Amino acid sequence: MSEKNLAVSFVQYVLQQLCSHTDEIVVESKDDDRGTLITVQVNEEDMGKIIGKSGQTVSALRTLLSVISAREGKRYFLKVIDPRES
C-alpha cells in the first residue's frame, strides 16, 4: 500500500467510525509541491462530531496524520470542507 493510500485510508476509517451518515463521506487527496492535501466532506449533521468540542477531534486527527507523515517521510494536510459552503 502506498503512503498516500495509507493516509487516505486512515482518515476514511476514522470518519466512518465517527459519522452517522457514512454513505456521504467523501475523502479526496491532491498532491502539490508542499505535500498532499486531504480534503474531507461529510453530512452537515456529522460536522459537530468531526470538529469536536473546541476543535479537539479534528486536531487529534491532524496529530495522528502527522505521525503518519513523519513515519512515511511525506507531508499530509487535512482540510474539512463545510457542507453549507458547497
N, C-alpha and C positions, 0 to 999 in steps of 0.2 A: 504494500500500500504506500503510495507516495505521501510526502509530507502534507501537501495541500489537502489531499483526501482525508488524512488523519484529522487535521484541524477542523475541516468542514463536517466530517462525520461526528466528531466530538460535540461540536456546537449543536448539530442536528439532534443528537441523542439527548443532550441536556434539555433542549427546548421541548422535546417530546415528553419528557418526564414532568416538566413544569406546566405545560399548557393543557387546557381542556379541549381546544379545537385543534387537534394535531393534524387534521387534513388541510388546514390553512397555513401551515408553517412553510415559509419559503426561505431557504438559505442559499445564497449565491456568493461566489468568490470572483475577484478580479485582481489580476497581477499588474503591478506597475513598478517603477524604478525604486520606490521606497519599501515595497513588500507586497503582501496580499491583503486586500480589503475584503472582509467577510461581512456581507450585509444580511440582515435578518428582518423578515416581516412576519408578524403574527396577527391574529384576530384582535380587534380593539379590546375585547373583554379580557384577553390574556396579557395585555400590556403591563398592568399592575403587577402581575406575577413575575414578569421578565425584569422589570425595573427594580421592584422590591422597595422596601422602606428606605427612604433617603438614597436610593440608587445602590443599595448594598448588594443586591442579587446580580445585577449586570456588572458591577465592579468585581465581584468574586469570579464571575465567568471570564472577564477580561484577564484577571490574575491567573486563572488556570490556563487560559490561552497563551499567556506569556511564558508559562512553564513549557508548553509545547514548543513555543518559538525558540526558547533557549536550548531545549533538547535537540531540536532539529536544525538549529543554526539559521532559521528563517525569521522573518518579521511578519506577524499577523496583527491586523487591526479589526476591531469589531464595531459595527455601526448598526444600531437598531432604528429602523425606519418607522415613523409614526403613521399608522394607517389612516389617520384623519387628513394627512397632507397629500396622500396619493389619490 
